[in-house]
Amino acid sequence: SYAFAVYIIHTVIPVGLSPYYPYPADYNAELSILHYLSPLVFVAYAFALFKAYRRGAKLWFFGLSWFIVNVVLLLKILEVPFGAYIMADRYAYVPMMGLLIPLVSELYTLVQKYVKAKNPEYIATGAIALVFLVLLRSGISDWKSSESLWSKVVDEYPAYPHAYNMLALGYIGEGNAEDAIQTFEQLDQLSPDKSDAPINLAVLYEQMGNSLDADEQLEIALQR
């Protein structure tokens, strides 16, 4: 229900976006008021869908139905998308169209009614496009490289182990072994019972020709 609510919010207000939204590491500390209110959002959405059907608002009924049918696939009920995260905005564009089509239609009607200017719809479209271009530029910078992508996730979710592993692999891909080792060590501190960090460190040390450290890390991994 939380993912359902946030997908709706991000459709209308696409700010505070993140490449990944992992499950809370500490439920007592990380659950927000939206987590508790999100079931009510689902109830309100179902009511809006029912009202659209009863009133014969075909565009709204189609849009709301399109969104809910497609977004169900992203709510982790079927483990799509796969991974230890609760939602991912990059998969939500298809369901988002269901909400955007009737919203744009309503906006077009309002602009024509209240904006006293020639071709007001072009003014409104230009203003919206400008805002989204600024947001798009920021989003593209996050996805510029593995380093920039996973650095953002680490900054936003410092308790998410998978982000450290992927950031370190990104450093390796860029030939930055020193930062990769440091990031794997951070991962090891975060997940001391897991073998991911020592295994990857063993491979990296072996590639660097440091067999002694590689054997040491492999021994740690086997003990776990």
N, C-alpha and C positions, 0 to 999 in steps of 0.2 A: 504493500500500500504506500510505503514511503517512496519507492521508485516511481510508482504510478503518479503520485502527486508532484514529484520533482520534474518528471518528464513534461507535465502540463505547464509548470512554472517556467521551465527553460524554453518551451515553445514560444511563450509570450514575452518573457524577460530573459534573454540569453546572456546572463552575466554570472560571474562566479563559476565558470565552466572548468572542468578538469578532465584530462584524458581518461582517468579511472576514478571510480568511487568505491573504495574497498569497504568491506564490512567493518563496523566499529571494532577496534581492538579492546576497548574498555567500555562496555555498555553503560555502566553507571556514569561515566564521565562524558561520553561522546553523544549520547542520545539527546536530540534537540526537541523542542516543543513540536516541531513539524512531524517527528516520528510518531508522536502520540496523537496528533490531529489528523494524520494522513488517512486513517480509515473513514473519517468523516468526509474527506475529499472524495473518496470513492462513492460514498452514499450520495453526496451532492451531485456527482457526475451521473450516476444512475438516474437520479430524479430529473436532471436536465435532459437526459436522453428520452425519458418517458414523456416529458412535457413537449419536447420537439415533435415526437410522434403524434401526440394527441392534438397539437395545434396545426399539424400539417406543414410544419416548417421543414420542407424536404431537404434543403441544403444543409441545415444544422443537423438534422437526423442522419443524413449521409456522412457528414464530417465527423460527428461524435461516434458513429458506429465504426467508421473506417479507423479512427484512432484506437478505439478499445480493442478491436479485433487484431490489429497489427501490433499494438504495444504488449499484448499478452505474451507474445513470443519473447519479449525482452525482460520480463519480470522474474527471471531465474526459476520459474516454475519448471521449465524444461531444460534448465542449465544452458540457455542460449542468451547472450554469448557465454562461452565457457571461460571459467576463471574465478578467482577468489575476490570478485568485486560485485557490488550489488547492482550497478548500472553503468552504462557507457553511452554518452551522448552521441557518439559517432554512428551508432546503429539506429538512432531514433528518427532519422529524417523522413522515412516513409510514413510512419504513423503520424508524425507532426503535420504532414500535409493535410490530414483530416481536420485538424483544428484551424490551420491557417487559411484554408479556402473560405469557410464561412466568416471568419474574422475579417479577412480582407474585403469580402463582399459588404459586411456591415460598415467597415471603415469607409469604403467607397461611397456608400449611401450617405453617411454622415458628412463627409467632406463636400459632396455635391449640395447638401441641404444647408450647411452652415457657413461654408467658406465662400465669401463673395469675391470671387476672382475668376478670370478666364482660365479654363482648363484646370480646375483645382486638383483634379485627380493626379495630374502630372507633378504638381507641387508636393502633394502628400507622398507620392511614390519616390520622388527624389530625396525627400527628407528621410524616409525610412531606409532607402538604399545607402545614404551617407552614413547613417548610424551603423548599419550592418557591415559596411565596408571597413569601418574602424575596428569593429569587433572581429571581423574576419582577419584583418592584418595581425591582430594580437594572437589569434588562434593559430595562424600559419607559423608564427615564430615559435610557438610551443612544439610544433611538429617538424621543425627544421631538421633535427637530427635526433638520434637515440639519446645523446647526452642532454639536449635541451628538454626533450620529452620527459625522460625519467627523473631529471633533476627537479622539474616542476612537481612531479608526483611525490618525490621524496620531501620536498619543501612543504607540500600541503598535507601529506600523510606520513610523518616521520616514523610511525610504528608499523608501516606496511612492508614486510620483508621482501615480497616479490619485486618491489620497485628498486630496492638496492641491488638485487641480483641482476635485473635487466640493465640498470645503470652501469654496473661494473662490466657487463658484457658489451655495452655500448662503448665504454672506454677502451676495451680490448680491440674492438673493431676499428677504433681510431688510432690504435698504436700507443695508447697511453696506459702502460702497464702499472706505473706507480699509483695513479688514481684508482685503477681497477683493484689493486691489492688493498688499498685503504678502504674502498667501498665494500669489498668482500669481508674485510675484518669488521666493519660496522654491521654487516649482515650477520656475521657469526655472533656478535654481542647481542643482537636483537633476537636471534633464534639459536641459542646455545645447544639445544637438543636436536637440531637438524644437521644433516650432513651436506647440504647444498654448498655452503661456503667453503668448507675444507676440500671437497671434491674439485670445485672450480679452481681453488687456489693451487691444488696439486697439479692440475692440468696446466695452469698458467706458469707455475714455477718450472715445470718440466720443459715447456716451450721456451722458457728463458735460459735453459741449461742449468738450472739450479736443482739438481736431483735430490740433494739432502733435504731441502725444505719441502720439496714435492713429496718425498717419502714420509716426512713428519706429518704433513697435512693428510696424506692418505691413511696413515695410522689413526689419526684422530677421527676420520670419517668411519673407519672400520669399527672403532670402539663405540661409536654411536649407533 
